[in-house]
Amino acid sequence: MTTSLRRRPAYVAATVALALLAGLPGLPGRAQDGPQPDGGPLKAQYDEVLGQEARLQAAVEASARRRAELYRELGDLDRQVVQATSQLRRAETDLATAIGADRKARAELAVARRRLARAIDELHAQAVSSYINGDATDDELSAAVRALDDGSVAARSLTYADAVNDHQRAVVREFNAARADRDRKATAATAARARATQARDSIAAAKAQLESARARTVELGAELAREQYLQQANLTELRGRKLEIEARIVSLEKASDGLAYFLASLQGAEPAFLPGAVVVTSPIPGAAVGSQFGMRFHPILHYTRLHAGVDIGVATGTPIRAAADGVVVIAGVRGGYGNCTVIAHGSRLATVYAHQSVIDARVGQQVKAGDVIGRVGSTGLSTGPHLHFETRLAGIPVDPKNFLPVG
């Protein structure tokens, strides 16, 4: 016990009285039986949510990329449908032209048939005239009549032409020319119509396939849009859970602010601390400090904040010793500190021992430097077994290096 504490019995009484007010909001109480709040599960929940968020975000981005690809494919299909439609129109125009040509050929065929009929009538008339006037022999007339009665008039026309005059020969030539022209035009028109019909049908089939592919692409795009909507809804819900966990973590961290208020109220009337007023020793002699006092990246929320003490990484169950003589003013669960002990040493100085697995001290207990007050653990917001040790003046955290060599 320091001289300051021995000279102030009223201080000890007031300290104990304040510490025993466990029922008042913001004031600590005795250590509780049963399970203690542990930052490990909370960190595990937070890490799980972060992993789910990353996976969902990746799925949303993948769906978005796939939708973009589908929209590009849809644009290509639209252009191909437009091109096929244009080709189909041209094919239908070509078919209409071919049909018109076929009709024209058939009309010319009809004209040729009429010319043929006239030529045959003239041949008949000539034959009869020759017979009446005696211009031909009976054998010639018989040959002419047989030629007229034969269905293959064109094939025998030259034989008959020898029996008629120049006029009849001209009529036969006109007949042959008319029939040849008819056959040629009819064949060309039929072929053109067949080609145009085939081209139109082929293009129409291709257009139908393109429109079917476009419909499937649109349907798939709609399915992806629904999938992305559900993914985004799940992502929003997950981020809500993340915010809730962050709020819980922040609420646990608020214990530090409450501790500052409590110690300021408790020690504010004490004389200011002067170097050497309290002799401070290491709470775990010989152990090295892992994380120093100062601004530090938060191991759970991943932002920079003040690390209000030093971390001494040792095995679970390692004894924790009082750093100086004093009175235990807090011994219990303290938010993110987990199982925590706070000792007031006078001259506005207090020390904090956080994340303990077991608390061996009790509120109001007077301790000597080196007394075992608890065991190292990983309760509260902790990522592994260690002792979080703080030194505070009137509640304000100060670097423990100002009081003892801890580095």
Secondary structure, DSSP 8 states (H G I E B T S, - for coil): --HHHHT-HHHHHHHHHHHT-TTSTT---S--SS---BHHHHHHHHHHHHHHHHHHHHHHHHHHHHHHHHHHHHHHHHHHHHHHHHHHHHHHHHHHHHHHHHHHHHHHHHHHHHHHHHHHHHHHHHHHHHHHHT-S-HHHHHHHHHHHHSS-HHHHHHHHHTTS-HHHHHHHHHHHHHHHHHHHHHHHHHHHHHHHHHHHHHHHHHHHHHHHHHHHHHHHHHHHHHHHHHHHHHHHHHHHHHHHHHHHHHHHHHHHHHHHHHHHHHHTTS----TTSS----SSTT--EEE-SEEEE-TTT-SEEEE-SEEE---TT-EEE-SSSEEEEEEEE-GGG-EEEEEEEETTEEEEEEEEEEE---TT-EE-TT-EEEEEB--BS-SSSBEEEEEEETTEEE-GGGTS---
